[in-house]
């Protein structure tokens, strides 16, 4: 065993840790020394979004001690930032194993530091936590969740007083305070129980009323109230609010996927509880097919991501990707507000740099300002905060199945998105159409786009180094052509510069530093490479485009774009 790792292990065995933890360490020492090394070779990083990792003993794992130390650091920062004030904190959790336990630890540590804590009485969606921070005028918030990660993971998302996740310079300042906590003995574990207040139904009502106010065409819903909706929470928190929100919107024909309605951190029916994965939506698809539904929706464990299933032009059920869902939602918001006379000259929409540029085109042709931000909803929240005095945010989204409608919270919200998407389906059905036919019509009007995502996982101690090497290679040796098309631009967000490869001209990128590379092709296609900020993964985003002159040519044209993506993937050596 390496000396550094041994020193960390010995510190835990000799320190103020419970006997179960020490016994687990001894078991790993005798039976799984490699796992022990991975659990202790580093401190679990408190990143810009908080903590996320595998549950277990050790400094590199999610457990009561890493959660408690992170909370003490966050509490110290809040106390420094809001002197001589009553500091309020909202705490929520999802359905994962130990999430309630970690939420109670978070609440107790915050309360022991003199902070007034509003702890949800039971599991709730992450977007309700964001809403609660703003509704109760809290200075911060925490939700214990690992979002869509596999069952062995858990996490800790930290929020500030605007209801958004931490952004610079606040994130770095919080990280500094967390890193100062070197021992569990520095954590105030108990003593503030009187500062903890349970919340639940009253916040649910306030949130539901807010979401109900997002409806643009309630008359279409009234005519299509029997729209056949199938919904699965995939064993997560969505079950607590989605049925109520749909009922509040006026929908009366909801079918649940019975096998997945019980919150369960073991996620017994899926490998990954992520609506991005077709396997996670397969039971929902079967149910939708069996009852001839109009739309299928699924949400991830903390209900901030939504997956959508619809029937295509041939009557076959297909799953929309996140870009397609975002295109439909953005376009509906823009068109519907205009038709209803709700649009304003200062309306804006926001998306991330790896989300389809079709949204930029639709926005431009409708004279709506579209802002592009770094990946992650915290950047959408930050932009809203910087623009809200003069511009009117109406919708934001990202390709990873995230939407945020309206500005009453500051994180992606699958609960309101489900209701909004059902309203869109009702609106199209009222006109004798479907969401899929609407999507194809948008492709015909604005251009045909096809997107694809590849995630490559590099686990273990060497994983991050391998990912860094891949990025360095692409950065220093960009391809000259991809798919037979010249690469004309290199956007390096780490260097904050965009380089025209045809003439060498370099322009500044007015966004914070981020380890992202984008290759722009001569035909408008774009390939992006981005290491994940929450998992040991590197993600490659592919976006290719062409014209669609006739609706009946959609299948052939879309398949051709798929072939182009596959060619580029092969050229990059990603297969």
Secondary structure as UniProt FT lines:
FT   HELIX           3..14
FT   HELIX           19..31
FT   HELIX           33..40
FT   TURN            48..49
FT   STRAND          50..55
FT   TURN            59..60
FT   HELIX           64..81
FT   TURN            82..84
FT   STRAND          88..93
FT   TURN            97..98
FT   HELIX           99..112
FT   TURN            113..114
FT   STRAND          116..120
FT   HELIX           126..135
FT   TURN            136..137
FT   STRAND          140..144
FT   TURN            147..148
FT   TURN            151..152
FT   STRAND          153..160
FT   TURN            161..162
FT   TURN            168..169
FT   HELIX           170..180
FT   HELIX           184..186
FT   HELIX           193..195
FT   STRAND          196..199
FT   HELIX           201..212
FT   TURN            213..214
FT   HELIX           218..223
FT   TURN            224..226
FT   STRAND          229..232
FT   TURN            234..235
FT   HELIX           237..240
FT   HELIX           242..249
FT   STRAND          254..256
FT   HELIX           258..260
FT   TURN            265..266
FT   TURN            268..269
FT   TURN            275..276
FT   HELIX           278..281
FT   HELIX           282..291
FT   STRAND          295..299
FT   TURN            301..302
FT   STRAND          306..311
FT   TURN            313..314
FT   STRAND          317..320
FT   HELIX           322..339
FT   TURN            340..341
FT   TURN            345..346
FT   STRAND          347..352
FT   TURN            353..354
FT   HELIX           358..365
FT   TURN            366..367
FT   STRAND          369..373
FT   HELIX           377..387
FT   TURN            388..390
FT   STRAND          392..398
FT   TURN            399..401
FT   STRAND          402..405
FT   HELIX           414..430
FT   TURN            431..432
FT   HELIX           435..446
FT   STRAND          448..457
FT   TURN            461..462
FT   HELIX           463..476
FT   STRAND          481..482
FT   TURN            483..484
FT   STRAND          485..492
FT   TURN            493..496
FT   STRAND          497..500
FT   TURN            501..503
FT   STRAND          506..508
FT   STRAND          516..521
FT   TURN            522..523
FT   STRAND          526..531
FT   STRAND          537..546
FT   HELIX           551..553
FT   HELIX           554..571
FT   TURN            572..573
//
